[in-house]
Amino acid sequence: MRGYHPLLFTLIALLAAAELGLSAFWVHQVQHDPSSRFRSLIILFLFNSVWTLLFAGAYVFWLTDGAFHVLASIGASALWLTITAVLWGVAAGLFDPLRGGSAADCSGTPALSTCRELLALEAIGWTEMALCIVTLFAALFWVQSTRRSYRGTYYV
């Protein structure tokens, strides 16, 4: 687990950086949009991106630095991963019907189009949620396996 944890958090941080750029672009695009729900969801994606990038970047730093930090513990990262997965799931889940759902598949549109940009915004949100869940389960599995391996060992 120790080897996978920094890799998974790095992937989470890199995806958050990509989502930050895309959501910041869309916040600028819709700053005068009267549709408050669409604008609010774009801002939620922006918030999630900043939240994820800051904390995942900090976890990567703390994990690779080797120094123990309270916020880099398994319990704190499990709590953060749970909250972050919920935030990304809520944002992507609420955005899907607003974007048009699976019916808006963007076929026949140019590579750089509004449809594909919004689809990418949603897809990165779902991917972030899935990565957080995978990382959470990997951490919990690692804790369970280390407990099992130390179960018969006694320290004097």
VMD Tcl script that draws the C-alpha trace (Angstrom):
set ca {
  {0.00 0.00 0.00}
  {2.80 2.38 0.85}
  {3.91 2.34 -2.80}
  {0.43 2.83 -4.27}
  {-0.78 5.56 -1.94}
  {1.45 8.37 -3.30}
  {0.73 7.26 -6.88}
  {-3.04 7.32 -6.38}
  {-2.92 10.69 -4.62}
  {-0.73 12.04 -7.43}
  {-3.30 10.90 -10.00}
  {-6.05 12.55 -7.95}
  {-4.06 15.80 -7.78}
  {-3.24 15.80 -11.51}
  {-6.87 15.24 -12.47}
  {-7.88 18.00 -10.08}
  {-5.43 20.35 -11.82}
  {-6.99 19.54 -15.20}
  {-10.48 20.01 -13.79}
  {-9.41 23.28 -12.18}
  {-8.39 24.71 -15.55}
  {-11.57 23.54 -17.28}
  {-13.92 24.65 -14.52}
  {-12.18 28.05 -14.17}
  {-12.64 28.56 -17.91}
  {-16.34 27.73 -17.59}
  {-16.80 29.99 -14.55}
  {-15.50 32.81 -16.73}
  {-17.79 31.75 -19.61}
  {-20.95 31.72 -17.49}
  {-20.30 34.73 -15.26}
  {-23.25 36.56 -16.85}
  {-25.45 33.50 -17.31}
  {-28.86 33.93 -15.68}
  {-29.21 30.16 -15.19}
  {-28.22 29.97 -11.55}
  {-28.23 26.15 -11.33}
  {-25.74 25.70 -14.19}
  {-23.48 28.44 -12.84}
  {-23.71 27.04 -9.30}
  {-22.68 23.58 -10.48}
  {-19.73 24.98 -12.42}
  {-18.65 26.82 -9.26}
  {-19.05 23.56 -7.30}
  {-16.70 21.86 -9.79}
  {-14.25 24.72 -9.29}
  {-14.45 24.40 -5.50}
  {-14.00 20.61 -5.70}
  {-10.97 21.09 -7.93}
  {-9.27 23.51 -5.55}
  {-10.18 21.41 -2.49}
  {-8.85 18.25 -4.12}
  {-5.70 19.82 -5.55}
  {-4.71 21.44 -2.24}
  {-5.26 18.43 -0.04}
  {-4.10 15.73 -2.48}
  {-0.98 17.77 -3.17}
  {-0.37 18.08 0.56}
  {-0.83 14.32 1.04}
  {1.63 13.59 -1.76}
  {4.14 15.95 -0.16}
  {3.67 14.48 3.31}
  {3.80 10.87 2.08}
  {6.92 11.34 -0.02}
  {8.62 13.57 2.58}
  {8.62 10.73 5.08}
  {7.87 12.96 8.04}
  {4.78 11.94 9.99}
  {2.02 14.48 9.94}
  {-1.33 14.02 11.70}
  {-3.25 14.88 8.53}
  {-1.30 12.24 6.57}
  {-2.53 9.40 8.79}
  {-4.70 6.64 7.37}
  {-7.69 7.83 9.40}
  {-7.42 11.42 8.20}
  {-6.89 10.39 4.59}
  {-9.85 7.98 4.79}
  {-12.07 10.79 6.09}
  {-10.79 13.18 3.41}
  {-11.25 10.58 0.66}
  {-14.83 9.91 1.78}
  {-15.75 13.60 1.85}
  {-14.03 14.22 -1.48}
  {-15.71 11.25 -3.18}
  {-19.11 12.53 -1.99}
  {-18.35 16.06 -3.24}
  {-17.32 14.80 -6.70}
  {-20.27 12.39 -6.88}
  {-22.75 15.13 -6.00}
  {-21.27 17.56 -8.53}
  {-21.14 15.04 -11.38}
  {-24.50 13.51 -10.50}
  {-26.29 16.85 -10.47}
  {-24.48 18.00 -13.61}
  {-25.37 14.93 -15.71}
  {-29.09 15.68 -16.24}
  {-28.37 19.38 -16.64}
  {-25.88 18.63 -19.41}
  {-28.34 16.31 -21.10}
  {-27.32 12.98 -19.62}
  {-26.22 10.09 -21.79}
  {-28.42 11.40 -24.62}
  {-25.89 14.22 -25.16}
  {-23.09 12.04 -26.51}
  {-21.47 14.81 -28.61}
  {-21.17 12.62 -31.71}
  {-20.58 14.67 -34.82}
  {-19.38 17.73 -32.93}
  {-15.90 19.18 -33.42}
  {-13.15 18.15 -31.01}
  {-13.20 21.60 -29.40}
  {-16.88 22.19 -28.78}
  {-19.05 23.23 -25.87}
  {-20.60 19.77 -25.73}
  {-17.24 18.00 -25.44}
  {-15.92 20.50 -22.88}
  {-18.94 19.97 -20.65}
  {-18.73 16.22 -21.16}
  {-15.05 16.33 -20.11}
  {-15.98 18.40 -17.05}
  {-18.47 15.74 -15.98}
  {-16.22 12.80 -16.91}
  {-13.31 14.12 -14.85}
  {-15.71 14.55 -11.92}
  {-16.81 10.90 -12.14}
  {-13.17 9.82 -12.52}
  {-12.15 11.80 -9.44}
  {-14.93 10.15 -7.45}
  {-13.87 6.68 -8.63}
  {-10.19 7.35 -7.86}
  {-11.08 8.52 -4.35}
  {-13.11 5.35 -3.76}
  {-10.35 3.10 -5.14}
  {-7.77 4.87 -2.96}
  {-10.02 4.57 0.09}
  {-10.53 0.84 -0.44}
  {-6.81 0.33 -1.07}
  {-6.02 2.09 2.22}
  {-8.62 0.08 4.13}
  {-7.40 -3.17 2.56}
  {-3.82 -2.29 3.51}
  {-4.83 -1.57 7.12}
  {-6.73 -4.87 7.29}
  {-3.83 -6.86 5.82}
  {-1.26 -5.31 8.17}
  {-3.47 -6.03 11.17}
  {-3.80 -9.63 10.04}
  {-0.03 -10.03 9.64}
  {0.68 -8.63 13.14}
  {-2.09 -10.55 14.87}
  {0.12 -13.39 16.14}
  {3.15 -11.24 16.89}
  {3.86 -10.23 20.49}
  {6.31 -7.52 21.47}
  {8.15 -7.73 24.77}
}
mol new
graphics top color blue
foreach p $ca { graphics top sphere $p radius 0.5 }
foreach p [lrange $ca 0 end-1] q [lrange $ca 1 end] { graphics top cylinder $p $q radius 0.2 }
display resetview
